[in-house]
């Protein structure tokens, strides 16, 4: 592969820190050190989720010591979010920082660019990115490109959802949901609040893993908190899960799905199956069959789609995802790879596509890294093969459901497996210890009903008149009152 000297080129007259816009020919700026370097092979990984981050980690292991290889990771956030535990942040079980790991502590030989991907030019082999407070742009040239941008929430054009529904995809979503729930309890706990209006009706749309774990966690969080709000009668709290299929958690099979429905109903959660949300208004949630549920807090977990930029790529797509071969390479596009939620990865054993789960993305990342390294060293690519190990869900009250190697588990054993397995997958020993401590303390102490608000504190900007100021200085001070007993 021929040498290309330009690694980063500014696309606007004023570049950000660490970028040189005066290059003739364009010099290469290392994003982390700001030192000029010359690279022969540039590998750009788009996305800081399970697929993208672990691709960069494996590339570091395979190629990090090669001075002729530059690895760049582009991520919207400067941290990696462990999404399987996201609902525990919303439900107050874990501290908000304990399920995130700074990317720069996980990658030591990779240039990290925190910003947004604006466009991808596969023909010119450049990625247009933007970052900074003024959103100025840059171009990243590449010889190998790994597309792992993940997915985003899709409201499917349903009226009112984008304006009123909450989501559960990011750390900010979990914090916002927690704040809204606590604010709801605070409002409902006052004497001025009436009985109607759906204030204490919480609706979660979507009966998959995200929806079930979210409503189970919220149910525990709200009902545990009622002892701090004596004016709220427990019967006023209404939890509703809306699912379009006949049984929730269809990924785990009908038996475990029915078990989960029974357990959630025992805890006061209403489950509406074969039902779809048709819209949201000030009056509440409207279902497709005309049913209306008065509610002011609706969480949408019923739909995701691949990153919108994928639709603009000149590649074969299947339902918005890039079609790749068994080596995770994009056909007829040398040096272009895709994985995770962005890719349709064929499974030769079943004739179908591999499911876009985190456990698949982790293994796909290893395969992509091996194939890129093999391409540079003249070795043939390897095929991605993996069989799902298992799937687990926590359903509240130290109860869970799981299917591992085809064997079903439920109850406390499944919950213990959920915590044990996901704790082992959590990056960095420091985070494992912090999460373990949080879980231990949760056994003995009540949850903290504290809102993590980011609004600015009240300020004042006014000048005190000089006369008033002088009068205040000369006014005699009253003596403090003393009560004689």
N, C-alpha and C positions, 0 to 999 in steps of 0.2 A: 504494500500500500504506500502510495506516494506521500511525501512529507507535506503537511500543511502547517504553516507557521502561525497563522492567526487563530488564537483561541477565543478571544472575546473582542468584539468590535462595538463601539458605542453607536447607537442609532439616532442619538440626539446630540446637539452641540455641547450640552453640559453633561458630563458623565458623573457617576456616583463615585464614592470613595473606593479606591482600589482599581479603577479603570483608567486607561490612558487613551484619550480621544485623538492624540496627535501622531499616531503611528504611521510611518512611511519606511518600508512596508509595515503593516499593522503589527506591533509587537504583541506578545502574549502576556497577559496579566493573570497571575494566579489570584483567584478570588480571595483566598484566605490570607496570604502573606503579602500581596501587592508587589511581589517581585517579578521581574520580567523573566519568563522562561520560554523555551522553545520545545514544542511537543510534536511528535510525529503521528500519534494516534490519540484522538480525542473521543472519549466515551461520555455521553450525556445521558443521565437517568432522570426522567421526569416523574416526580411523585415521591412523597416522603411517607407513604403508608407501608403496609406489610410487604408488598411486592417491591416497590422502589427502594426502600431503605435496605432491605436484605439483599437485593441485587448489588447495591453499592458495597455492602459489608463483604459479600463473597468476592466481588471484584478486587477489593483491597487485599484479601487473602491471596488471590491468585496473581494479581498484577501490580499490587501496590509498591513493590520494590523495584519495578521496572521504570527507569527514569524517562523512557520514551513513551510512556502512557500517562495521560491526564484524565482523571475521573472527576466528573462534576455531577452533583446532585442538585436538582431544582425542587424546592419544596415550598408550599404556601406558608407553612409554620416552621419555626425553628425547633420543634419538638416532635417526637414520635408518640402518637396516642394509642394506648392499648385499649381498643374499642370494646373487647368483650366485657370489661369491667365498667363501662361508661354508665350503665344504669345504677351502679352502686354509688357513683358520685351524686347523681340526681336524688338518690334516696338517702343520702347522708351517711352511708356506710363507710366511705373512703374520703380522705382528703383530696382536694382537687389536683394537687401536684403529684400525688403518689402514683398515678397511672400514666404519667407523661415522662419521657426521658429526653433531655436535650440532644439533638442530633449530633452536635459537635463533640459530645462525649462518647458517641457510638462510632463515629468515623474520624480517623486520625490522619488519613492520607488522601482524603477526598475533599475537593473544593465544594463548599456548601453555598448555594445561592438561595437566599430566602426571598421569594417573590412569586409572581404569578406568570404562567405561560400565556402569552397573548396569541401566538400563532405558531404553526409548525410548517416549515417549507421543506418538504422531502426532496424536491428536485435540486434546490440550491444547498440543501443539507445544512440548514440553519434553524435555530429556534429563537423566536422573538419573545423576550421576557421583560417584565417591568417590576420595579420595586422602589422603595423609598417613600418619603412623605409626599413627594410631588409626582410619584408614579412615572419616573423617567425610564426610558427603555434601553435595552441592550440586545445584542445578537450573540448567541452562542453557536459557533460552528461545531460540527460533529462528524466523526467518521462512523461511529456506532451510536444509535439512538435506542434507548429503552423506554417505551411508553407504558407507564404504570400510574396513570392519573386518577385511578379509582372511579368512584361513582358519586352522584349527587342526588339529593331528594327531588322527586318528580311529583308535582301535584296534578298532573294530567289535565290541566285547564279547568279543574272543578271550581265553581264560583266560591269565593271567600276564603279558600284555603291558604293561598299565598299571603293574604293580609292578616289572617287570624290564627292559623294553626301553628303549633310549635313542632319542632323536629328533634330528632335524637341521632345526629350524625357526628357532631363535633363536641369538644370540651365546652365551648361556649353554649351549645344547646343544653347540655346537662346542667350547667350553672344557671342558665336562664330558667329552665324548668323548675329547678329547686327554689329559686327566688320567687317564681310565680306561685308555687304551692304554698310557701310560707306566707307570702302576702295575702293569699286567699284565706288562710286560717286566721291571720290577724284581722282581716276585715270581717270575717264571719263571727269572730269572737267578741264583737262589740254589740252593745244593746241596740244600736240604730239599724242593724241589719235585719231585714225581714226573712221570712221562711222561704220565699219563692225566688225565682230568677235563675236557678241553676248554678248559684255561686259555688256550692259544694258538690257539684256533679263533675267528675273528671272522666273524660272520654279518650280512649286510645284506639286509633284506627289501625288495624293490622294485627293478625294473629300469628305472625312468625316469631322468630327468636327475639327480635328487638321489641316488638309490641308486648309479648307476654312477659318478658323480664322487666320491662318498664312499668307496666301496670301492677305487677306483683310487688316490685320495690316501692312504688308510690303508695300502694295500699298499706304496706307495713309502716311506711314513713308517716302517713297521715294519721292512721289509727293509733300509732304509738305516741303521736304528739297531742292527741286529744286531752290527755291528762293535764297539759299546760294551758288548755283553753276550756275551762269549765263551763262556759256559756254555750258551747257547741254540743248538742246532743248527738250521740253516735249515729242515730237513725237518719240524721240529715245528710250524712256523707254517702254519696253514691258513686260507685266505680263501674264503668261500662267499657267492655272490650268488644269492638266491632270487627268481625272477620268475614271475608267473602266466601270461604269454603265451609264444608260441613263440620270439620274438626280443626281446632287450632294446632299449631306446631305440626303441619303436615310432613315436614322433613323427617320427623321421628316416628312416623307411622300412626295408624289409627288408635292402637292400644295406649301408647304413651300420651297421645293427644287427648283421649277421653279421660285418662287419669288426671291430666293437668286441668282439664275443665272441671272435673269433680272437686279437686282440691281448691281451685280458685273460687268456685261457687260457695264452698263451705266457709270461705273467709269473707263473704259478702260481695264478691265481684260478679256483676251481671255479664254474661257472655252471649252476644247476639251473633249467631252463625248464619251463613248464607245471606249476609247483609252487606251492603255497600254504602259508603258515604257519598252523597250526591252534592253536598254543599254545606257551607257554614255561613251563618248570618248572626246578627246581634241577638236573635231569638234562640240560637243554639245550632245543633247539628241536624241536618235533614238527610234522611236515608233514602235510598232509591225506591223503596216501597211506599214512600210518603210519610213514614213515621218521623216525628220530630222529638229530639231530646234536648231540653233546655240545658245549656252548659256554657260556661265562659272559659273553660280550659280544655282544649282539644290537642292531643298529640298525634301527629301523623307519622306512621312508620310503614305505611302500606305500599310505598312505591319508590324505587330508585332507578336511575338511568346512568349509563356511562357518561363520562365528562363530555360536555358539549363540543369541545374541540375535536373530538374523535370524528364527529359527523362531517367535518370539513376536510378530512384527509383523503387523498386519492387512492384509497385502498378498498378492497372488498370488505363490506360490512354485513353483519348479521344482527339485526335489531340494535343497531347502534354500536356494536362491538367489532373490533378488528378481527378478521379471520386470519389465523396463523396456522402453520403446519405443526407437526408433532415436535419439532425442535424449537418452537416458539418464535420462529422467524416469519416475517411477513413475505409472502410469495412475491417474486419479481421486484423486491426492494432490498437489495443487498445492504446489510448493516442495520436494518430496521427490525426491532424486536418488540413484542407486546406481551403482557401478562396480566393476571388478576382480573378485576372487574372490566377492564378495557378490552379483553381478548376472548375469542371463542377458540378454546384449545381442544382439538379432537382427541377422543379416547378410543384407541384402536380395539380395546377389549369390548366395549359396549356399543361402538358405532355412534355414540352421542358425544356431547361436549362435556369436559370436566366442569363440575360446579364451581362458581366463582367464590369460594370460601377462603378464609384466612389460611387454613392449613394447606390448601392447594397453592396459594400465592407464595407461601414460604418455600415450598419445594420448587415451584416454577422459577423463583428468583435464583436458586442455586443452579438450575439447569441453564438459565440464560447466561449467568456469569461463566459457567464452564464452557458454553458454546462460543462466547465472545473470546475468551482466552484461547480456546482451541482454534478459532479462526485466525487469530494473530500468530499462532505457532504452527499452522499448517495441519491441524488435526481435524478429522471429520466431526461434525456435530453429533450430539447424542439426543435421543428422543426422550420426551418427558413422559414418565410412567409413574402413576401413583394411585393407590386405592384409598378411599376415605377411611380414616382410622375410626372416627366416631364423632358424635355431636352431642352437646350437653346444653342444658338450660337450667338456670336457677329460678324457682317459682315462688320464693318468699318463705318465711317461717322455717328457715333451715331445711328446706325441701327442694328437691331437684328432680329432673328427668334426664336420662342419658341413654344413648345407644352406642356401645363401643364394641367394635369387631362383631357386629350383629347381635350382641347380647344386650337386652334391655335392663336398665336399672331405674329405680324410682325411690322417692323418699329421702331419708337422711343420707343414705349411702351415695346416691346420685349427687346430692348437694356437696358432700365431702369430696367426691371425685371432681366436681366442677371447680371447687376452690383449689384443690391440690394440683390439678393439671394446669389450670390457668396461672396459678402462682409460679409454677415451674417455667412457663412460657414468657412471663413478664421479664423484660430486659433489665439487666443490672442488678447485682446483689443488694445494693442500697435500696432500690425500690421494692424488692421482695421483702426485705426486713420491715420497711415502713408499712407495707400493706398487711403483713402478718401482725404487726403491732396494732394497727387499726382494727383488724378483725378480732383480736384478743380483747381489746378495750371495749369493743361493742358488746361483748358478753356480760360486762359488769356495769356499764354506764349507759345513760340515756343518750339519744342522739342530740346533736346541737341544732336548734332551730334558729340559726343565724343566717341572715341574708348576706350574700357576698356582692354588695352593691359597688358599682364603679362610677357612680355619679359624683360630680364635684361638690365639695362641701360649700355651704353658703358663704359668700364673700360680700364685702361692701366697698364701694368706691365713692366717697363723698368727703368734702372738706368741711371741718368744723369751724363755724364763724369765730373770728378772733374774740369778739366781745363775750360771746357765750363761754368761750374757753377761759377767759380771764375771770369771769364771774364765778365759774365753777371752782377756780383755784382759790378765790377769796371767800367763798361761802363757808360759814362755820359748819363743822361736821357734828352731827348728832351723836350724843353719848349712847353707848349701847345700853339697852334696858337690862336691868338686873332683877330677877325674881327672888323675893325673899321667902324662904320657907321656914 
